[in-house]
Amino acid sequence: MRNNYDVIVIGAGPAGMMAAITAASKKFSVLVIEQKKQAGSKILVTGKGRCNITNDSDVPDVMKNVMTNPSFLYSALYAFPPSKIIEYFNSIGVETVTERGRRVFPKSNKAIDVRDALVTQLQKNKADIIKLNKAVDAVRGNDGFFYVTVCDEFNVTDTYGCINLIIATGGMTYQSTGSDGSGYGIAQKLGHSITEVKGALTGLLTKEKWVAETMGLTLKNVSLTVTKDDKPLYKEQGELLFTHFGISGPIVLTASRYLLDTDYKNCKAIIDIKPALDEQTLYKRITADMEKNASKKYANSLDALLPKSLIPIIVKQSGINPEKISNQISKDEKRSLVKLLKNFTITVKSGMDINDAIVTKGGIPVDEINPSTMESKLCKHVFFAGEIIDCDALTGGYNLTIAFSTGFLAGDSVYL
Ligand SMILES: Cc1cc2nc3c(=O)[nH]c(=O)nc-3n(C[C@H](O)[C@H](O)[C@H](O)COP(=O)(O)OP(=O)(O)OC[C@H]3O[C@@H](n4cnc5c(N)ncnc54)[C@H](O)[C@@H]3O)c2cc1C
């Protein structure tokens, strides 16, 4: 392997691999430096192992889902919009399907196919890659070259030179996948600053311990209202998941992003378990169910109304004697059950640690990067791509879209 390259990319995540493939396809010599044993470790955990590659929307719609610095991404998104991302993956053997909310997945439902296809393209375009090597330093020599020092698992160091340096080291979430924030230090040494880094898109920790009993339960179409001091802060309808620590799932992740600067003191998550039914209709529905199960115990008469694992919790919180025979349940008891199902309340303690977040808010400030090229405004021939940049988006395939689009633009913009 040679030691000098036209381009060195630090980080073989989606952004770094896309940057490397794009630069190598233009016949630049490219080296990718990756600290983990394999490229794209984080891709493997995306979309619950299915990888929501992008969102089949036009650029303005993508930008509406970017929470931090959407306009900075204008050129990158137009250079490599979702339509081109989809076309690209289909062209490299990853057939895609578009699901609810225009979310695009590999038809195989396997994130590993996305990762492997990118690795194959690196090889096809003759980009070199060294794994299990952490970039620990990058300096510009008097000759104008950048010298990147890497350190392997045995603490042996080596140095590689390059004309263009693309930093695509990701953010600070799921650090076991390699995104440990070490790219920030490299950027800082090259003169960059870092905006405050926070975990965005996290589940919510709840006070109630019973949530663990329902772990894994997904409520597909519920309405969530998060309140603070009894005032509503956020309301959304969609899918909610119970976990061992509290609640998660798309609407909770989105709520956490809007509540990123909230201290969560006196916060409650109020779930309308039956948003499609108003109170009167729900009362009638419960009455019909009780009549159908007239001789059954109350605790055994809710099967058609609620998912199995939620029933004991609802029964307990309703205060109705579970042994009571269904046709003996009073009107008042049914009314209180309606109230409970429409206002099922959980106490929110906090968001989660940055390591458990889906994406990082913060990073390289966008005013230090040229949006048309991804080149640093402070240090010529240095480029940034992906989550290291202070841009983050909601769930739906938008964060990988940012990674692919900025990666493409950075790789397309390197020059000699
Ligand atoms: C659980 C989970 C699910 C997600 N699901 C989705 C989804 O379905 N759709 C979506 O759009 N987004 C999803 N995301 C977000 C998305 O995965 C990230 O935004 C995206 O991976 C960022 O890409 P990146 O290339 O910038 O960084 P990363 O994917 O973090 O890659 C950075 C790479 O750089 C390497 N690296 C870091 N520092 C160094 C160093 N000093 N030297 C050498 N190598 C280094 C790391 O090992 C890593 O391989 C999910 C995130 C998580 C955590």
The ligand as a MOL file (V3000), in Angstrom:
LIG
                    3D

  0  0  0     0  0            999 V3000
M  V30 BEGIN CTAB
M  V30 COUNTS 53 58 0 0 0
M  V30 BEGIN ATOM
M  V30 1 C -29.7550 3.0140 16.2310 0
M  V30 2 C -29.6770 3.9730 15.0730 0
M  V30 3 C -30.5720 3.8330 14.0200 0
M  V30 4 C -30.5150 4.7150 12.9590 0
M  V30 5 N -31.3650 4.5320 11.9050 0
M  V30 6 C -31.3360 5.3950 10.8640 0
M  V30 7 C -32.1480 5.1610 9.7160 0
M  V30 8 O -32.8020 4.1140 9.5790 0
M  V30 9 N -32.1390 6.1230 8.7400 0
M  V30 10 C -31.3760 7.2590 8.8240 0
M  V30 11 O -31.4470 8.0990 7.9330 0
M  V30 12 N -30.5290 7.4470 9.8610 0
M  V30 13 C -30.4830 6.5400 10.8590 0
M  V30 14 N -29.6000 6.7190 11.9000 0
M  V30 15 C -28.6290 7.8410 11.8440 0
M  V30 16 C -27.4910 7.4880 10.8730 0
M  V30 17 O -27.0470 6.1750 11.1040 0
M  V30 18 C -26.2950 8.4420 11.0300 0
M  V30 19 O -26.7540 9.7770 10.9220 0
M  V30 20 C -25.2430 8.1620 9.9730 0
M  V30 21 O -24.6920 6.8730 10.1640 0
M  V30 22 C -24.1030 9.1920 10.0050 0
M  V30 23 O -23.1620 8.8200 9.0500 0
M  V30 24 P -21.6330 9.2740 9.1580 0
M  V30 25 O -20.9370 8.5730 8.0500 0
M  V30 26 O -21.5680 10.7430 9.2140 0
M  V30 27 O -21.1360 8.7510 10.5540 0
M  V30 28 P -21.0170 7.2700 11.1490 0
M  V30 29 O -22.0310 6.3710 10.5560 0
M  V30 30 O -21.0330 7.4750 12.6030 0
M  V30 31 O -19.6070 6.7820 10.6600 0
M  V30 32 C -18.4130 7.3670 11.1340 0
M  V30 33 C -17.2910 6.3760 10.9470 0
M  V30 34 O -16.0650 6.9970 11.2810 0
M  V30 35 C -15.2800 6.1210 12.0380 0
M  V30 36 N -14.3650 6.9260 12.8530 0
M  V30 37 C -14.6740 7.8430 13.7900 0
M  V30 38 N -13.5860 8.4160 14.2920 0
M  V30 39 C -12.5320 7.8620 13.6560 0
M  V30 40 C -11.1300 8.0270 13.7530 0
M  V30 41 N -10.6030 8.9340 14.5610 0
M  V30 42 N -10.3340 7.2770 12.9570 0
M  V30 43 C -10.8730 6.3390 12.1150 0
M  V30 44 N -12.1920 6.1320 11.9970 0
M  V30 45 C -13.0080 6.8910 12.7480 0
M  V30 46 C -16.2690 5.3250 12.8390 0
M  V30 47 O -15.7370 4.1050 13.2890 0
M  V30 48 C -17.4160 5.1610 11.8600 0
M  V30 49 O -17.2780 3.9830 11.0830 0
M  V30 50 C -29.5900 5.7970 12.9530 0
M  V30 51 C -28.6800 5.9160 14.0120 0
M  V30 52 C -28.7160 5.0030 15.0450 0
M  V30 53 C -27.7320 5.1500 16.1650 0
M  V30 END ATOM
M  V30 BEGIN BOND
M  V30 1 1 1 2
M  V30 2 1 2 3
M  V30 3 2 2 52
M  V30 4 2 3 4
M  V30 5 1 4 5
M  V30 6 1 4 50
M  V30 7 2 5 6
M  V30 8 1 6 7
M  V30 9 1 6 13
M  V30 10 2 7 8
M  V30 11 1 7 9
M  V30 12 1 9 10
M  V30 13 2 10 11
M  V30 14 1 10 12
M  V30 15 2 12 13
M  V30 16 1 13 14
M  V30 17 1 14 15
M  V30 18 1 14 50
M  V30 19 1 15 16
M  V30 20 1 16 17
M  V30 21 1 16 18
M  V30 22 1 18 19
M  V30 23 1 18 20
M  V30 24 1 20 21
M  V30 25 1 20 22
M  V30 26 1 22 23
M  V30 27 1 23 24
M  V30 28 2 24 25
M  V30 29 1 24 26
M  V30 30 1 24 27
M  V30 31 1 27 28
M  V30 32 2 28 29
M  V30 33 1 28 30
M  V30 34 1 28 31
M  V30 35 1 31 32
M  V30 36 1 32 33
M  V30 37 1 33 34
M  V30 38 1 33 48
M  V30 39 1 34 35
M  V30 40 1 35 36
M  V30 41 1 35 46
M  V30 42 1 36 37
M  V30 43 1 36 45
M  V30 44 2 37 38
M  V30 45 1 38 39
M  V30 46 1 39 40
M  V30 47 2 39 45
M  V30 48 1 40 41
M  V30 49 2 40 42
M  V30 50 1 42 43
M  V30 51 2 43 44
M  V30 52 1 44 45
M  V30 53 1 46 47
M  V30 54 1 46 48
M  V30 55 1 48 49
M  V30 56 2 50 51
M  V30 57 1 51 52
M  V30 58 1 52 53
M  V30 END BOND
M  V30 END CTAB
M  END
